[in-house]
Every structure is written in C-alpha cells, then in structure tokens.
Amino acid sequence: MEESVMTLKEIGETFRLGASRVEEMYVSRINSIVRLCPGGQALVVANLMGKAPEDSTVLVEGLPELDPLLKVARSLCSVQNGQTIVEVCNASEEDMVIQKGTTLAAATVVPKSAFLPTQQAYPNGSGTRSIDSVISSAAKESGTSREAMPGLKEAYRAEMEADFTDSKLGGEQQELLRSLLGDFRDMFVESSLKPGRTDLLKFSIDTGTHPPIKQRPYRVSNDEGDVMEGEIDQYLELGLVQPSTSPWASPVLMIRKPDGGIRFCIDYRHLNAVTIKDCYPMPLIDDILDVLRGAKLYSTMDIASGYWNVPIDPDSVEKTAFTCKYGLFEWLVMPFGLCNAVPAFERLMENVLVDLKWRTCLVYLDDCVVFSSDFPTHFVRLRQVLERFRNAGFKLKMIKCRWGRDQVAFLGHIVTPTGILPNPEKVKAIINVGRPHDLHTVRAFLGLTSYFRRYIPGYAAISAPIERLKVKGTEFVWNADCEAAFLQLKRRLVKPPILVYPDFSQRFKLYVDSSRLAVGACLMQTVDGRERVVAYASKLLLGSEKSWTLQDGWYVRDRVLGYRMGYSQVPLLSRPYRI
C-alpha cells in the first residue's frame, strides 16, 4: 500500500503518515446538532465509534458519501475520552444543519513513527514532535474516493461486531458467541436513532373526562431555537413525530447541560397532573443485586432508544402534542417525560422476559444483564433472551453491549463474582460535583451520595450537617461542618469496600451503634473464614427519635435498621443472625 504524507502549513514540515491499517480506522459521529451559515466554518466534537487509543493522533478525513457542499478538513487531532475534533465548512449558499449522530468523518490512527520530519530537524534539535490538537487541513486537495480509505467498510463493520476486549472467554468460546450473535445480526443497529417497533404494547394516556390542556410555547434564545429546529427536523425524518392539529399542547423546554450543551425536553407537568397514574412497581435494586450471587459470567444488553420502540395508541397521540415556535407536533412513539412511561416500559420488559427474569436475566427498564456460573449455561441463556427481544421487535445497540465479562457495570455498580462496588464513573461524577449553594443543589448532592450509602459506614451521621439544610424554614448557611461533611462523603467513595452478596442460607451478623445524632449498623457474613461486609446502614434521628434511650435498642434494631439494610425487615429477621 502506498505511503501517504501530510504537510503542516504553519511549520512547513512534512510527516510520513504511513499505510493505514484496517484495525486503526474509526468512524466518527458528531454528538450535537450543528448549524452553519453559507460559507461558515466550525470545529465539531465527534465521538469515535470503537476504542481508539487514548491520546493517540488520528488523521481525520471526510467520508465519500457526504454532501459535496459539506467540506471536512483533512487534519490531525488527538483522541481525548473517545472523541476528536472535526473541522467542517458549508460551501453552499444556503444555511446547512448537520444533525446529531451524523456520520461525518473517518479517523485513522497515525503511528508515532510518522512524526519524524522528512525534510529537516526542528530548530531545537528534537527528532519528534507531538501533535495533540487540530493543526491544519492538508496543503493540497486530493480527490476523495472509497479507494482512498480502504478501511472504511471495515470501520463501519467494526461498529457492529461484538467487543471481547475485556472478556475472559477463550478463543473458541468467543467464536461460539460471535456465531450466536451472527444469527441475530438483524437485531443490531449502529445508532440509537434507529429503534425497533414492538407490537406488544400501545402506550395510552388516560386523562378521564378532563378537557384538553393548551399551553403557550416558551420563548427560547437563538442558539436554543437552532437546536430545537434541528431536533424536530430529525424526529420528523425518523417518523417519530408528525405535525399536529391537537387541542392539547405542552411546551418545549430547552435545558442547558453542565457541559454547555442544550437538551430538548417537553414540559408535560400539566398533562401528567390529570393523567391517571399507573402503579406498576419498579424492582428494588438491592433485590436485583442479591440475585447475582454465584454468577461468574455476565453479558449486558442495551435496547436502542428503549422508549421509542413503543408506539402510541392512536387515541392518545393527540395528548402528546408539543408546541414551540416552529409549530405543533405530536408523538407517534412513547416520549420521555410522561408520568406513566416508566411503569409501562418496565411492565413491557417484564412481560417479554416473564419466565426468565430472576433466573436467567435481570432487567431494569432498558438495562438487561444475563448471568450464569459457566459458559455453556451462559450461551443458552443469551440465545433465550435474544430470541425474546427479536420476537418483541426490539433493536440493540451493539457498541453498548458487553459479552461474556467477568465483571460489568450495571445500575451504577460494578458487579463481579466476589462482590459489588460503586461504578468508578459514577463516583467520579460525585467527586466532581461542586459545592451546593442552595436547597436544590443540596438535595441533588445528597441524592447522588445516598445511592451509594450502603458503601459508607455512618453515612447518616456524616451527612447530618448537610441534611439539616433541608429542614423547612432553615436558613441556608454553608458552614465549616457542612464543608467537612461534603469532603468526607467524597473521600469515603474514593476507596469504597467491596460488598459481598448475601447468602440467605447462612447466618448473618448485625453490628449496631447509636448516638444522640444517628443510629447505624453493619450487616456481615463469614466468607472463606473471614467476616465480610454485606452492607452498611444508618439513619439520622429526627424529632421524638432523639429521645430514645439505650433500652430502646431493640426498637432501633427491628424498626429502624431492618428496612434500611436494603433487604427489608422480614427477609433479614426470618434468617439466623447475631446482634
């Protein structure tokens, strides 16, 4: 294969890019909508589909099938967090909108050896030079063709192939799984914008005899309007919404994300207020985690745009109508924001997997994990679940699925054969949370940390200074005690303990403690001759609870701690235990 070179205009150096190898090419998709005026240019953040080496340098080139009036600069850029930068230009005489998720460019990893100058050494005498940002486009245009990027088809294909990078399966086992997944290749899509469509449920909205509610559209800024228009155009193109003449109208709400992006939402609060609620229960996460005891292999599956797999009942379509500066539209599939969407989708998933749940797999909304103690069983269970999903009309996003792992991320935790621990990505998000500055941010922070309270001994006592800020009528004053609690909760999550799965056939040990401030407990079991933590629990004392005396210890144990352990009072007290 012919070796290619690239000249950087700013420094006048030529670099050998080498012959690209198939496994080093990745497809990139932009992660937000982009609007370009005639002749306009922009630097666009794009996600690389695949595991491109972190901090590696890639050669970015436009794809042959792009609109010829959308120009992509041939440039070099570093990979950061699976993303790269693509420089685009609108060469037309009209405004151009590039939709979120558009496949924009191919990115080929450039070996480090390519950065040896072929003309002359640098003035400082160094033999190599690192390039970690977009530097420039190529000095000369080259006629782009499919032959110019021989790895493109393979890069697309890589998005649809099972990833066994972190799998502990042997080569023969991996091939068996590949063969199995090949039998279900029609179920997999490369984008969440290509959901399936089930015929098992038509989502309905029961508002009784309440008359239609009509609201005025909210005003938005110019950049919010651009995002709004792009999202609606995309929904129309995908057949998710249609123009409406409905008497109902809920306003579109554009939400600013922490990273500066803009999220398209619909304010369905008025509609939800008059909707008869669906009380179907969600599974308890503690119950889900308990079932994984004894499992050694895990596979997780992600349903592409789960809600959008569910059509709206024709009689309810008009109630989903949303209004904005661009008109009135209504959903043909189940949107986010409706109060009954969560229970309806959970019921659907449990009906699809009715006799497999709790034994073969676990499901929580669109998250599904298949578990087993050995590969033959795992193979059979995967086929069973995939067949159910195919019959239901679901589509799966291959790049988000994990196959045959000895540990996986599930519901904010990392599950392993020996126990569970918090997902480091979730912990990182908590560590990066800023100091609360009002009641809303206090509740948000405590909500994040409370999800992992089972890993933090004495959580209630530690968080007490911050919890007090939630008391009605309390003035918001962030003092030294609040700051100390804020930092300590973060520190405790940096190195959390690995919690073992409870074995309800064995004796538990319950260690309890109390003070005038809070009560706490540690549930333990003996595993391989060592006492191991199953969970920590604690409760802040409020009101009359502060008057409890030592003689109330049994009440503390049975009534306060039992349900806080996450295993409910009845299962815990129905098993042998010592206190």
Secondary structure as UniProt FT lines:
FT   STRAND          4..8
FT   TURN            9..12
FT   STRAND          13..18
FT   HELIX           22..24
FT   STRAND          25..30
FT   STRAND          34..36
FT   TURN            38..39
FT   STRAND          41..49
FT   TURN            54..55
FT   STRAND          57..62
FT   TURN            64..65
FT   TURN            68..69
FT   STRAND          70..72
FT   STRAND          75..78
FT   TURN            81..82
FT   STRAND          83..90
FT   STRAND          96..98
FT   TURN            100..101
FT   STRAND          103..110
FT   HELIX           112..115
FT   TURN            123..124
FT   HELIX           146..148
FT   TURN            150..151
FT   HELIX           152..159
FT   TURN            165..166
FT   HELIX           171..183
FT   HELIX           185..187
FT   STRAND          188..189
FT   TURN            192..193
FT   TURN            208..209
FT   HELIX           222..238
FT   STRAND          241..243
FT   STRAND          249..256
FT   TURN            258..259
FT   STRAND          262..266
FT   HELIX           269..273
FT   HELIX           285..291
FT   TURN            292..294
FT   STRAND          297..303
FT   TURN            304..305
FT   HELIX           306..309
FT   STRAND          311..312
FT   TURN            314..316
FT   HELIX           317..320
FT   STRAND          322..324
FT   TURN            325..326
FT   STRAND          327..331
FT   TURN            336..337
FT   TURN            339..340
FT   HELIX           341..352
FT   TURN            353..356
FT   TURN            358..360
FT   STRAND          361..364
FT   TURN            365..366
FT   STRAND          367..372
FT   HELIX           375..392
FT   STRAND          396..397
FT   HELIX           398..400
FT   STRAND          402..405
FT   STRAND          408..410
FT   TURN            411..412
FT   STRAND          413..415
FT   STRAND          420..422
FT   HELIX           424..431
FT   HELIX           439..450
FT   TURN            451..452
FT   HELIX           453..455
FT   TURN            457..458
FT   HELIX           459..467
FT   HELIX           468..470
FT   TURN            472..473
FT   HELIX           480..494
FT   TURN            504..505
FT   STRAND          508..514
FT   STRAND          518..527
FT   TURN            528..529
FT   STRAND          530..540
FT   HELIX           543..547
FT   HELIX           550..552
FT   HELIX           553..555
FT   HELIX           556..561
FT   HELIX           562..564
FT   TURN            565..566
FT   HELIX           569..573
FT   STRAND          577..578
//
